[in-house]
Amino acid sequence: MRTEIIIYDGICVLCNFFIRLILDKDKDEHFSVTSLQSNFTKTHYPDVLKVDSVAVIKKDGTILQKSKAVFYILRKVKMLFLIRVLILILPTFISNIVYDIVAYTRYKFFGKYDSCPVLKDDLKSRVIE
């Protein structure tokens, strides 16, 4: 595996915004992305589908989910320092509760797409279908 993989909810407006922001800031191309709805995820990582959350598949095969995945992504691309500090100092179960609240309400507050939108041309090469 050349890069690490972020798996995200492809129909979530908030998640798509987050992925575009991450890929724009990820100048060293640490990450490729795929959606929870992709054939790749369904075929290779079906266990990720059991937890409705962002996931990171690290190069060694380790799977990070929820707040651990968010922290890892933000640390790799060196952004949102205050959020990283909060995730770091809070016990994992508390940061995961906050994550779950955002995940549970994300469609209500941010909306959802009918289908996964296509990323800009310069980011398409980093998408795993």
A tleap script that builds the chain and sets N, CA, C and O, in Angstrom:
source leaprc.protein.ff14SB
mol = sequence {
  NMET ARG THR GLU ILE ILE ILE TYR ASP GLY
  ILE CYS VAL LEU CYS ASN PHE PHE ILE ARG
  LEU ILE LEU ASP LYS ASP LYS ASP GLU HIE
  PHE SER VAL THR SER LEU GLN SER ASN PHE
  THR LYS THR HIE TYR PRO ASP VAL LEU LYS
  VAL ASP SER VAL ALA VAL ILE LYS LYS ASP
  GLY THR ILE LEU GLN LYS SER LYS ALA VAL
  PHE TYR ILE LEU ARG LYS VAL LYS MET LEU
  PHE LEU ILE ARG VAL LEU ILE LEU ILE LEU
  PRO THR PHE ILE SER ASN ILE VAL TYR ASP
  ILE VAL ALA TYR THR ARG TYR LYS PHE PHE
  GLY LYS TYR ASP SER CYS PRO VAL LEU LYS
  ASP ASP LEU LYS SER ARG VAL ILE CGLU
}
set mol.1.N position { 0.849 -1.172 0.000 }
set mol.1.CA position { 0.000 0.000 0.000 }
set mol.1.C position { 0.896 1.236 0.000 }
set mol.1.O position { 1.744 1.409 0.875 }
set mol.2.N position { 0.690 2.084 -0.992 }
set mol.2.CA position { 1.516 3.284 -1.163 }
set mol.2.C position { 1.182 4.354 -0.137 }
set mol.2.O position { 2.077 5.000 0.409 }
set mol.3.N position { -0.095 4.539 0.123 }
set mol.3.CA position { -0.512 5.551 1.088 }
set mol.3.C position { -1.442 4.918 2.108 }
set mol.3.O position { -1.875 3.776 1.960 }
set mol.4.N position { -1.730 5.673 3.123 }
set mol.4.CA position { -2.738 5.230 4.067 }
set mol.4.C position { -4.099 5.633 3.502 }
set mol.4.O position { -4.185 6.534 2.668 }
set mol.5.N position { -5.147 4.974 3.952 }
set mol.5.CA position { -6.467 5.178 3.360 }
set mol.5.C position { -7.426 5.737 4.401 }
set mol.5.O position { -7.529 5.218 5.512 }
set mol.6.N position { -8.125 6.800 4.026 }
set mol.6.CA position { -9.208 7.329 4.845 }
set mol.6.C position { -10.513 6.824 4.238 }
set mol.6.O position { -10.770 6.999 3.046 }
set mol.7.N position { -11.330 6.195 5.079 }
set mol.7.CA position { -12.666 5.774 4.658 }
set mol.7.C position { -13.653 6.722 5.337 }
set mol.7.O position { -13.620 6.895 6.556 }
set mol.8.N position { -14.529 7.329 4.544 }
set mol.8.CA position { -15.460 8.330 5.072 }
set mol.8.C position { -16.849 8.110 4.498 }
set mol.8.O position { -17.016 7.359 3.536 }
set mol.9.N position { -17.840 8.758 5.080 }
set mol.9.CA position { -19.221 8.666 4.608 }
set mol.9.C position { -19.364 9.553 3.371 }
set mol.9.O position { -19.397 10.778 3.480 }
set mol.10.N position { -19.448 8.938 2.218 }
set mol.10.CA position { -19.453 9.665 0.957 }
set mol.10.C position { -20.685 10.508 0.697 }
set mol.10.O position { -20.637 11.421 -0.128 }
set mol.11.N position { -21.791 10.229 1.379 }
set mol.11.CA position { -23.000 11.025 1.145 }
set mol.11.C position { -23.183 12.145 2.174 }
set mol.11.O position { -24.116 12.940 2.065 }
set mol.12.N position { -22.313 12.208 3.150 }
set mol.12.CA position { -22.391 13.226 4.204 }
set mol.12.C position { -21.730 14.526 3.735 }
set mol.12.O position { -20.571 14.522 3.320 }
set mol.13.N position { -22.463 15.625 3.802 }
set mol.13.CA position { -21.932 16.923 3.382 }
set mol.13.C position { -20.738 17.326 4.255 }
set mol.13.O position { -19.714 17.767 3.733 }
set mol.14.N position { -20.862 17.179 5.572 }
set mol.14.CA position { -19.768 17.507 6.483 }
set mol.14.C position { -18.535 16.658 6.188 }
set mol.14.O position { -17.421 17.180 6.141 }
set mol.15.N position { -18.722 15.372 5.992 }
set mol.15.CA position { -17.599 14.458 5.737 }
set mol.15.C position { -16.887 14.816 4.435 }
set mol.15.O position { -15.658 14.781 4.370 }
set mol.16.N position { -17.652 15.159 3.400 }
set mol.16.CA position { -17.052 15.553 2.126 }
set mol.16.C position { -16.260 16.846 2.262 }
set mol.16.O position { -15.181 16.977 1.684 }
set mol.17.N position { -16.786 17.798 3.019 }
set mol.17.CA position { -16.052 19.039 3.274 }
set mol.17.C position { -14.725 18.727 3.969 }
set mol.17.O position { -13.672 19.236 3.585 }
set mol.18.N position { -14.800 17.876 5.002 }
set mol.18.CA position { -13.616 17.483 5.767 }
set mol.18.C position { -12.585 16.801 4.860 }
set mol.18.O position { -11.395 17.105 4.947 }
set mol.19.N position { -13.018 15.896 4.005 }
set mol.19.CA position { -12.099 15.175 3.113 }
set mol.19.C position { -11.438 16.117 2.127 }
set mol.19.O position { -10.233 16.018 1.894 }
set mol.20.N position { -12.201 17.026 1.545 }
set mol.20.CA position { -11.607 17.999 0.612 }
set mol.20.C position { -10.563 18.863 1.323 }
set mol.20.O position { -9.490 19.124 0.779 }
set mol.21.N position { -10.880 19.296 2.522 }
set mol.21.CA position { -9.950 20.101 3.305 }
set mol.21.C position { -8.671 19.317 3.604 }
set mol.21.O position { -7.568 19.844 3.453 }
set mol.22.N position { -8.816 18.085 4.017 }
set mol.22.CA position { -7.662 17.235 4.333 }
set mol.22.C position { -6.801 17.025 3.091 }
set mol.22.O position { -5.583 17.195 3.146 }
set mol.23.N position { -7.417 16.662 1.982 }
set mol.23.CA position { -6.642 16.398 0.765 }
set mol.23.C position { -5.953 17.659 0.245 }
set mol.23.O position { -4.845 17.582 -0.286 }
set mol.24.N position { -6.595 18.810 0.391 }
set mol.24.CA position { -5.955 20.065 -0.012 }
set mol.24.C position { -4.729 20.368 0.845 }
set mol.24.O position { -3.733 20.883 0.339 }
set mol.25.N position { -4.793 20.055 2.128 }
set mol.25.CA position { -3.681 20.318 3.049 }
set mol.25.C position { -2.615 19.221 3.027 }
set mol.25.O position { -1.487 19.441 3.468 }
set mol.26.N position { -2.968 18.056 2.520 }
set mol.26.CA position { -2.068 16.889 2.521 }
set mol.26.C position { -1.124 16.945 1.320 }
set mol.26.O position { -1.228 16.137 0.397 }
set mol.27.N position { -0.211 17.901 1.345 }
set mol.27.CA position { 0.708 18.130 0.221 }
set mol.27.C position { 1.676 16.959 0.017 }
set mol.27.O position { 2.138 16.736 -1.102 }
set mol.28.N position { 1.986 16.213 1.072 }
set mol.28.CA position { 2.886 15.066 0.960 }
set mol.28.C position { 2.158 13.787 0.538 }
set mol.28.O position { 2.767 12.724 0.417 }
set mol.29.N position { 0.853 13.907 0.319 }
set mol.29.CA position { 0.013 12.790 -0.127 }
set mol.29.C position { 0.159 11.558 0.756 }
set mol.29.O position { 0.432 10.456 0.279 }
set mol.30.N position { -0.029 11.771 2.059 }
set mol.30.CA position { -0.037 10.655 3.009 }
set mol.30.C position { -1.245 9.757 2.774 }
set mol.30.O position { -1.183 8.547 2.991 }
set mol.31.N position { -2.363 10.372 2.320 }
set mol.31.CA position { -3.636 9.659 2.277 }
set mol.31.C position { -4.232 9.531 0.886 }
set mol.31.O position { -4.124 10.425 0.047 }
set mol.32.N position { -4.867 8.380 0.676 }
set mol.32.CA position { -5.838 8.180 -0.389 }
set mol.32.C position { -7.172 8.081 0.328 }
set mol.32.O position { -7.203 7.875 1.541 }
set mol.33.N position { -8.276 8.224 -0.397 }
set mol.33.CA position { -9.587 8.169 0.240 }
set mol.33.C position { -10.536 7.249 -0.506 }
set mol.33.O position { -10.404 7.021 -1.709 }
set mol.34.N position { -11.485 6.734 0.236 }
set mol.34.CA position { -12.582 5.971 -0.341 }
set mol.34.C position { -13.782 6.150 0.576 }
set mol.34.O position { -13.631 6.527 1.738 }
set mol.35.N position { -14.953 5.884 0.062 }
set mol.35.CA position { -16.146 6.093 0.876 }
set mol.35.C position { -16.630 4.787 1.496 }
set mol.35.O position { -16.276 3.696 1.049 }
set mol.36.N position { -17.438 4.925 2.524 }
set mol.36.CA position { -18.071 3.755 3.134 }
set mol.36.C position { -18.927 3.013 2.104 }
set mol.36.O position { -19.126 1.802 2.206 }
set mol.37.N position { -19.429 3.754 1.111 }
set mol.37.CA position { -20.318 3.184 0.116 }
set mol.37.C position { -19.576 2.515 -1.047 }
set mol.37.O position { -20.214 1.900 -1.903 }
set mol.38.N position { -18.253 2.622 -1.094 }
set mol.38.CA position { -17.490 2.105 -2.241 }
set mol.38.C position { -17.396 0.585 -2.244 }
set mol.38.O position { -17.476 -0.066 -1.202 }
set mol.39.N position { -17.225 0.042 -3.439 }
set mol.39.CA position { -17.005 -1.404 -3.574 }
set mol.39.C position { -15.712 -1.817 -2.881 }
set mol.39.O position { -15.629 -2.907 -2.316 }
set mol.40.N position { -14.701 -0.947 -2.923 }
set mol.40.CA position { -13.426 -1.236 -2.273 }
set mol.40.C position { -13.633 -1.489 -0.781 }
set mol.40.O position { -13.132 -2.475 -0.239 }
set mol.41.N position { -14.368 -0.601 -0.121 }
set mol.41.CA position { -14.609 -0.763 1.320 }
set mol.41.C position { -15.424 -2.022 1.585 }
set mol.41.O position { -15.097 -2.802 2.479 }
set mol.42.N position { -16.477 -2.217 0.814 }
set mol.42.CA position { -17.346 -3.393 1.011 }
set mol.42.C position { -16.580 -4.687 0.821 }
set mol.42.O position { -16.839 -5.669 1.516 }
set mol.43.N position { -15.633 -4.702 -0.118 }
set mol.43.CA position { -14.873 -5.905 -0.423 }
set mol.43.C position { -13.715 -6.141 0.541 }
set mol.43.O position { -13.527 -7.253 1.034 }
set mol.44.N position { -12.945 -5.095 0.804 }
set mol.44.CA position { -11.708 -5.241 1.576 }
set mol.44.C position { -11.841 -4.953 3.078 }
set mol.44.O position { -11.083 -5.499 3.879 }
set mol.45.N position { -12.787 -4.111 3.459 }
set mol.45.CA position { -12.911 -3.715 4.869 }
set mol.45.C position { -14.370 -3.730 5.330 }
set mol.45.O position { -14.861 -2.717 5.829 }
set mol.46.N position { -15.066 -4.845 5.175 }
set mol.46.CA position { -16.491 -4.884 5.556 }
set mol.46.C position { -16.719 -4.625 7.042 }
set mol.46.O position { -17.794 -4.158 7.420 }
set mol.47.N position { -15.736 -4.915 7.894 }
set mol.47.CA position { -15.898 -4.665 9.333 }
set mol.47.C position { -16.012 -3.176 9.645 }
set mol.47.O position { -16.628 -2.794 10.640 }
set mol.48.N position { -15.418 -2.336 8.798 }
set mol.48.CA position { -15.499 -0.888 8.997 }
set mol.48.C position { -16.956 -0.423 8.857 }
set mol.48.O position { -17.356 0.562 9.478 }
set mol.49.N position { -17.734 -1.121 8.056 }
set mol.49.CA position { -19.120 -0.736 7.821 }
set mol.49.C position { -19.990 -0.919 9.064 }
set mol.49.O position { -21.053 -0.307 9.168 }
set mol.50.N position { -19.557 -1.744 9.993 }
set mol.50.CA position { -20.331 -2.000 11.214 }
set mol.50.C position { -20.351 -0.781 12.128 }
set mol.50.O position { -21.280 -0.612 12.918 }
set mol.51.N position { -19.337 0.064 12.025 }
set mol.51.CA position { -19.255 1.277 12.839 }
set mol.51.C position { -19.390 2.460 11.881 }
set mol.51.O position { -18.549 2.653 11.003 }
set mol.52.N position { -20.434 3.237 12.050 }
set mol.52.CA position { -20.691 4.368 11.157 }
set mol.52.C position { -19.744 5.509 11.511 }
set mol.52.O position { -20.118 6.461 12.196 }
set mol.53.N position { -18.498 5.390 11.023 }
set mol.53.CA position { -17.522 6.416 11.383 }
set mol.53.C position { -16.422 6.517 10.344 }
set mol.53.O position { -16.294 5.676 9.454 }
set mol.54.N position { -15.637 7.568 10.484 }
set mol.54.CA position { -14.438 7.699 9.675 }
set mol.54.C position { -13.449 6.631 10.139 }
set mol.54.O position { -13.405 6.275 11.317 }
set mol.55.N position { -12.664 6.133 9.197 }
set mol.55.CA position { -11.646 5.139 9.545 }
set mol.55.C position { -10.373 5.459 8.777 }
set mol.55.O position { -10.407 6.036 7.690 }
set mol.56.N position { -9.259 5.073 9.366 }
set mol.56.CA position { -7.966 5.166 8.692 }
set mol.56.C position { -7.378 3.772 8.659 }
set mol.56.O position { -7.294 3.095 9.684 }
set mol.57.N position { -6.971 3.346 7.475 }
set mol.57.CA position { -6.255 2.093 7.322 }
set mol.57.C position { -4.784 2.471 7.187 }
set mol.57.O position { -4.360 3.018 6.169 }
set mol.58.N position { -4.015 2.173 8.228 }
set mol.58.CA position { -2.600 2.520 8.213 }
set mol.58.C position { -1.830 1.536 7.330 }
set mol.58.O position { -2.335 0.466 6.992 }
set mol.59.N position { -0.617 1.907 6.966 }
set mol.59.CA position { 0.205 1.065 6.088 }
set mol.59.C position { 0.418 -0.332 6.649 }
set mol.59.O position { 0.542 -1.292 5.888 }
set mol.60.N position { 0.464 -0.460 7.981 }
set mol.60.CA position { 0.675 -1.777 8.587 }
set mol.60.C position { -0.623 -2.575 8.732 }
set mol.60.O position { -0.615 -3.679 9.276 }
set mol.61.N position { -1.748 -2.014 8.241 }
set mol.61.CA position { -3.028 -2.713 8.300 }
set mol.61.C position { -3.863 -2.370 9.517 }
set mol.61.O position { -5.015 -2.794 9.605 }
set mol.62.N position { -3.315 -1.613 10.460 }
set mol.62.CA position { -4.059 -1.194 11.640 }
set mol.62.C position { -5.221 -0.302 11.205 }
set mol.62.O position { -5.072 0.544 10.324 }
set mol.63.N position { -6.369 -0.501 11.829 }
set mol.63.CA position { -7.546 0.311 11.529 }
set mol.63.C position { -7.846 1.208 12.718 }
set mol.63.O position { -8.031 0.733 13.838 }
set mol.64.N position { -7.892 2.516 12.460 }
set mol.64.CA position { -8.266 3.501 13.471 }
set mol.64.C position { -9.655 4.010 13.136 }
set mol.64.O position { -9.969 4.244 11.969 }
set mol.65.N position { -10.500 4.184 14.168 }
set mol.65.CA position { -11.834 4.708 13.920 }
set mol.65.C position { -12.182 5.798 14.925 }
set mol.65.O position { -11.521 5.966 15.950 }
set mol.66.N position { -13.221 6.519 14.604 }
set mol.66.CA position { -13.776 7.588 15.425 }
set mol.66.C position { -12.711 8.633 15.782 }
set mol.66.O position { -11.971 9.082 14.907 }
set mol.67.N position { -12.631 9.021 17.056 }
set mol.67.CA position { -11.743 10.131 17.436 }
set mol.67.C position { -10.271 9.799 17.210 }
set mol.67.O position { -9.479 10.698 16.930 }
set mol.68.N position { -9.891 8.527 17.325 }
set mol.68.CA position { -8.492 8.159 17.057 }
set mol.68.C position { -8.146 8.399 15.596 }
set mol.68.O position { -7.043 8.848 15.285 }
set mol.69.N position { -9.078 8.104 14.697 }
set mol.69.CA position { -8.851 8.346 13.274 }
set mol.69.C position { -8.759 9.844 12.993 }
set mol.69.O position { -7.879 10.287 12.256 }
set mol.70.N position { -9.661 10.617 13.576 }
set mol.70.CA position { -9.644 12.071 13.374 }
set mol.70.C position { -8.323 12.655 13.871 }
set mol.70.O position { -7.694 13.453 13.176 }
set mol.71.N position { -7.907 12.262 15.062 }
set mol.71.CA position { -6.639 12.753 15.619 }
set mol.71.C position { -5.473 12.396 14.692 }
set mol.71.O position { -4.634 13.246 14.395 }
set mol.72.N position { -5.419 11.162 14.245 }
set mol.72.CA position { -4.330 10.701 13.388 }
set mol.72.C position { -4.270 11.513 12.091 }
set mol.72.O position { -3.197 11.933 11.659 }
set mol.73.N position { -5.431 11.725 11.481 }
set mol.73.CA position { -5.495 12.485 10.228 }
set mol.73.C position { -5.020 13.921 10.459 }
set mol.73.O position { -4.178 14.431 9.720 }
set mol.74.N position { -5.561 14.558 11.481 }
set mol.74.CA position { -5.197 15.955 11.748 }
set mol.74.C position { -3.723 16.104 12.102 }
set mol.74.O position { -3.094 17.096 11.733 }
set mol.75.N position { -3.175 15.136 12.809 }
set mol.75.CA position { -1.749 15.188 13.157 }
set mol.75.C position { -0.885 15.028 11.909 }
set mol.75.O position { 0.112 15.733 11.750 }
set mol.76.N position { -1.258 14.112 11.029 }
set mol.76.CA position { -0.467 13.869 9.813 }
set mol.76.C position { -0.413 15.085 8.907 }
set mol.76.O position { 0.624 15.381 8.314 }
set mol.77.N position { -1.539 15.795 8.800 }
set mol.77.CA position { -1.576 16.953 7.904 }
set mol.77.C position { -1.358 18.272 8.640 }
set mol.77.O position { -1.456 19.350 8.053 }
set mol.78.N position { -1.061 18.166 9.941 }
set mol.78.CA position { -0.681 19.330 10.758 }
set mol.78.C position { -1.720 20.447 10.707 }
set mol.78.O position { -1.409 21.582 10.344 }
set mol.79.N position { -2.956 20.111 11.074 }
set mol.79.CA position { -3.978 21.147 11.100 }
set mol.79.C position { -4.893 20.996 12.318 }
set mol.79.O position { -4.932 19.945 12.959 }
set mol.80.N position { -5.619 22.058 12.617 }
set mol.80.CA position { -6.572 22.124 13.721 }
set mol.80.C position { -5.951 21.681 15.041 }
set mol.80.O position { -6.403 20.733 15.681 }
set mol.81.N position { -4.911 22.392 15.419 }
set mol.81.CA position { -4.131 22.070 16.609 }
set mol.81.C position { -4.989 21.960 17.874 }
set mol.81.O position { -4.803 21.035 18.664 }
set mol.82.N position { -5.925 22.892 18.074 }
set mol.82.CA position { -6.741 22.873 19.290 }
set mol.82.C position { -7.621 21.625 19.374 }
set mol.82.O position { -7.796 21.062 20.454 }
set mol.83.N position { -8.163 21.202 18.264 }
set mol.83.CA position { -8.972 19.975 18.257 }
set mol.83.C position { -8.086 18.775 18.570 }
set mol.83.O position { -8.492 17.874 19.305 }
set mol.84.N position { -6.876 18.761 18.016 }
set mol.84.CA position { -5.945 17.662 18.310 }
set mol.84.C position { -5.619 17.612 19.799 }
set mol.84.O position { -5.583 16.534 20.391 }
set mol.85.N position { -5.383 18.768 20.403 }
set mol.85.CA position { -5.065 18.820 21.833 }
set mol.85.C position { -6.245 18.299 22.646 }
set mol.85.O position { -6.059 17.515 23.577 }
set mol.86.N position { -7.454 18.727 22.303 }
set mol.86.CA position { -8.634 18.252 23.031 }
set mol.86.C position { -8.779 16.734 22.937 }
set mol.86.O position { -9.044 16.066 23.937 }
set mol.87.N position { -8.607 16.203 21.751 }
set mol.87.CA position { -8.704 14.751 21.581 }
set mol.87.C position { -7.618 14.053 22.387 }
set mol.87.O position { -7.851 12.999 22.980 }
set mol.88.N position { -6.444 14.641 22.404 }
set mol.88.CA position { -5.314 14.044 23.110 }
set mol.88.C position { -5.506 14.040 24.630 }
set mol.88.O position { -5.181 13.055 25.293 }
set mol.89.N position { -6.030 15.132 25.181 }
set mol.89.CA position { -6.131 15.208 26.640 }
set mol.89.C position { -7.390 14.534 27.196 }
set mol.89.O position { -7.412 14.119 28.355 }
set mol.90.N position { -8.417 14.426 26.386 }
set mol.90.CA position { -9.634 13.761 26.863 }
set mol.90.C position { -9.466 12.249 26.804 }
set mol.90.O position { -8.810 11.731 25.900 }
set mol.91.N position { -10.049 11.543 27.755 }
set mol.91.CA position { -10.043 10.077 27.641 }
set mol.91.C position { -10.763 9.667 26.347 }
set mol.91.O position { -11.710 10.328 25.921 }
set mol.92.N position { -10.313 8.596 25.745 }
set mol.92.CA position { -10.862 8.160 24.454 }
set mol.92.C position { -12.375 7.987 24.501 }
set mol.92.O position { -13.068 8.369 23.558 }
set mol.93.N position { -12.896 7.418 25.584 }
set mol.93.CA position { -14.345 7.193 25.627 }
set mol.93.C position { -15.118 8.516 25.585 }
set mol.93.O position { -16.223 8.560 25.044 }
set mol.94.N position { -14.564 9.582 26.142 }
set mol.94.CA position { -15.241 10.885 26.102 }
set mol.94.C position { -15.132 11.496 24.702 }
set mol.94.O position { -16.123 11.995 24.168 }
set mol.95.N position { -13.949 11.460 24.111 }
set mol.95.CA position { -13.811 12.015 22.756 }
set mol.95.C position { -14.649 11.208 21.761 }
set mol.95.O position { -15.144 11.765 20.781 }
set mol.96.N position { -14.812 9.910 21.998 }
set mol.96.CA position { -15.681 9.110 21.125 }
set mol.96.C position { -17.154 9.447 21.327 }
set mol.96.O position { -17.936 9.370 20.380 }
set mol.97.N position { -17.544 9.816 22.540 }
set mol.97.CA position { -18.931 10.250 22.771 }
set mol.97.C position { -19.205 11.533 21.981 }
set mol.97.O position { -20.245 11.663 21.335 }
set mol.98.N position { -18.260 12.479 22.039 }
set mol.98.CA position { -18.399 13.714 21.255 }
set mol.98.C position { -18.461 13.370 19.771 }
set mol.98.O position { -19.298 13.901 19.041 }
set mol.99.N position { -17.577 12.481 19.327 }
set mol.99.CA position { -17.589 12.055 17.925 }
set mol.99.C position { -18.961 11.468 17.567 }
set mol.99.O position { -19.537 11.815 16.536 }
set mol.100.N position { -19.479 10.583 18.420 }
set mol.100.CA position { -20.767 9.926 18.149 }
set mol.100.C position { -21.915 10.935 18.066 }
set mol.100.O position { -22.823 10.771 17.252 }
set mol.101.N position { -21.879 11.963 18.893 }
set mol.101.CA position { -22.922 12.994 18.845 }
set mol.101.C position { -22.875 13.726 17.503 }
set mol.101.O position { -23.909 13.942 16.870 }
set mol.102.N position { -21.673 14.103 17.077 }
set mol.102.CA position { -21.527 14.769 15.770 }
set mol.102.C position { -21.969 13.819 14.656 }
set mol.102.O position { -22.687 14.232 13.745 }
set mol.103.N position { -21.550 12.551 14.717 }
set mol.103.CA position { -21.912 11.577 13.683 }
set mol.103.C position { -23.423 11.361 13.635 }
set mol.103.O position { -24.002 11.236 12.556 }
set mol.104.N position { -24.050 11.320 14.793 }
set mol.104.CA position { -25.484 11.070 14.864 }
set mol.104.C position { -26.292 12.240 14.293 }
set mol.104.O position { -27.352 12.034 13.702 }
set mol.105.N position { -25.796 13.452 14.469 }
set mol.105.CA position { -26.547 14.642 14.044 }
set mol.105.C position { -26.050 15.243 12.725 }
set mol.105.O position { -26.585 16.257 12.278 }
set mol.106.N position { -25.057 14.648 12.107 }
set mol.106.CA position { -24.432 15.275 10.934 }
set mol.106.C position { -25.400 15.491 9.783 }
set mol.106.O position { -25.340 16.539 9.139 }
set mol.107.N position { -26.283 14.556 9.497 }
set mol.107.CA position { -27.240 14.745 8.393 }
set mol.107.C position { -28.245 15.841 8.728 }
set mol.107.O position { -28.634 16.622 7.859 }
set mol.108.N position { -28.660 15.897 9.979 }
set mol.108.CA position { -29.654 16.886 10.403 }
set mol.108.C position { -29.118 18.304 10.249 }
set mol.108.O position { -29.820 19.185 9.753 }
set mol.109.N position { -27.877 18.526 10.672 }
set mol.109.CA position { -27.317 19.878 10.653 }
set mol.109.C position { -26.625 20.242 9.345 }
set mol.109.O position { -26.633 21.408 8.953 }
set mol.110.N position { -26.031 19.277 8.669 }
set mol.110.CA position { -25.246 19.582 7.470 }
set mol.110.C position { -25.862 19.033 6.185 }
set mol.110.O position { -25.539 19.503 5.094 }
set mol.111.N position { -26.740 18.049 6.304 }
set mol.111.CA position { -27.395 17.475 5.137 }
set mol.111.C position { -26.620 16.299 4.560 }
set mol.111.O position { -25.549 15.927 5.041 }
set mol.112.N position { -27.211 15.723 3.498 }
set mol.112.CA position { -26.540 14.624 2.819 }
set mol.112.C position { -26.851 14.675 1.332 }
set mol.112.O position { -27.875 15.211 0.908 }
set mol.113.N position { -25.953 14.111 0.564 }
set mol.113.CA position { -26.103 14.035 -0.881 }
set mol.113.C position { -26.887 12.772 -1.233 }
set mol.113.O position { -26.953 11.828 -0.446 }
set mol.114.N position { -27.475 12.768 -2.421 }
set mol.114.CA position { -28.150 11.561 -2.908 }
set mol.114.C position { -27.144 10.473 -3.247 }
set mol.114.O position { -27.411 9.283 -3.083 }
set mol.115.N position { -25.986 10.902 -3.722 }
set mol.115.CA position { -24.899 9.967 -4.017 }
set mol.115.C position { -23.579 10.664 -3.728 }
set mol.115.O position { -23.532 11.884 -3.569 }
set mol.116.N position { -22.521 9.891 -3.661 }
set mol.116.CA position { -21.205 10.432 -3.330 }
set mol.116.C position { -20.733 11.376 -4.441 }
set mol.116.O position { -20.611 10.950 -5.590 }
set mol.117.N position { -20.464 12.651 -4.122 }
set mol.117.CA position { -20.002 13.583 -5.149 }
set mol.117.C position { -18.575 13.261 -5.613 }
set mol.117.O position { -17.782 12.667 -4.882 }
set mol.118.N position { -18.283 13.663 -6.818 }
set mol.118.CA position { -16.963 13.436 -7.390 }
set mol.118.C position { -16.034 14.549 -6.925 }
set mol.118.O position { -16.409 15.722 -6.926 }
set mol.119.N position { -14.823 14.178 -6.529 }
set mol.119.CA position { -13.838 15.185 -6.115 }
set mol.119.C position { -13.268 15.890 -7.333 }
set mol.119.O position { -13.341 15.374 -8.448 }
set mol.120.N position { -12.695 17.078 -7.116 }
set mol.120.CA position { -12.085 17.857 -8.197 }
set mol.120.C position { -11.049 17.016 -8.948 }
set mol.120.O position { -10.515 16.041 -8.419 }
set mol.121.N position { -10.783 17.414 -10.180 }
set mol.121.CA position { -9.859 16.673 -11.043 }
set mol.121.C position { -8.504 16.417 -10.402 }
set mol.121.O position { -7.961 15.319 -10.528 }
set mol.122.N position { -7.948 17.415 -9.715 }
set mol.122.CA position { -6.619 17.256 -9.148 }
set mol.122.C position { -6.615 16.302 -7.950 }
set mol.122.O position { -5.545 15.874 -7.518 }
set mol.123.N position { -7.774 15.965 -7.412 }
set mol.123.CA position { -7.864 15.048 -6.274 }
set mol.123.C position { -8.338 13.645 -6.675 }
set mol.123.O position { -8.250 12.705 -5.885 }
set mol.124.N position { -8.838 13.513 -7.904 }
set mol.124.CA position { -9.386 12.236 -8.365 }
set mol.124.C position { -8.388 11.096 -8.282 }
set mol.124.O position { -8.773 9.956 -8.021 }
set mol.125.N position { -7.115 11.385 -8.499 }
set mol.125.CA position { -6.107 10.338 -8.486 }
set mol.125.C position { -5.915 9.734 -7.091 }
set mol.125.O position { -5.293 8.682 -6.950 }
set mol.126.N position { -6.442 10.391 -6.075 }
set mol.126.CA position { -6.280 9.910 -4.699 }
set mol.126.C position { -7.508 9.170 -4.204 }
set mol.126.O position { -7.567 8.771 -3.041 }
set mol.127.N position { -8.492 8.981 -5.079 }
set mol.127.CA position { -9.729 8.296 -4.723 }
set mol.127.C position { -9.653 6.828 -5.146 }
set mol.127.O position { -9.295 6.508 -6.279 }
set mol.128.N position { -9.997 5.951 -4.210 }
set mol.128.CA position { -10.069 4.524 -4.490 }
set mol.128.C position { -11.544 4.191 -4.659 }
set mol.128.O position { -12.337 4.391 -3.739 }
set mol.129.N position { -11.911 3.689 -5.814 }
set mol.129.CA position { -13.328 3.411 -6.109 }
set mol.129.C position { -13.773 2.131 -5.483 }
set mol.129.O position { -14.932 1.743 -5.629 }
savepdb mol mol.pdb
quit
